[in-house]
Amino acid sequence: MHVIGDSTHPTISNQGNRFIAPNDPFAKEITHRIYVPESKWKNWVWRSEGDLFMNGAFFRTSGPSSSSQFTFNKKNMIEAKPGTFVGRLTHFAGALKV
């Protein structure tokens, strides 16, 4: 689950992540919004692009279907790889042996 420490219209743009849900059927939603009614969070801009969802994990988008917040100049952006690349990208990640 994402942990968002603010409830004043946070914006999330997820790209190229891998989410593996636990076996608990009540812990599959990545975007679990607690302490805020849907009438408020339905206008927050939360997007998922190229993410990989495993074991029933899911991301619930919200906000308007198109937003000017996400019109970036391509030369200023690093293109995200899809979530299927996570294993290859993190294969050698971790603490260094000294």
Secondary structure as GFF3:
##gff-version 3
##sequence-region A 1 98
A	DSSP	beta_strand	12	15	.	.	.	ID=ss1
A	DSSP	beta_strand	18	20	.	.	.	ID=ss2
A	DSSP	alpha_helix	38	41	.	.	.	ID=ss3
A	DSSP	beta_strand	46	49	.	.	.	ID=ss4
A	DSSP	beta_strand	52	54	.	.	.	ID=ss5
A	DSSP	three_ten_helix	68	70	.	.	.	ID=ss6
A	DSSP	three_ten_helix	74	76	.	.	.	ID=ss7
A	DSSP	three_ten_helix	83	85	.	.	.	ID=ss8
A	DSSP	alpha_helix	86	89	.	.	.	ID=ss9
###
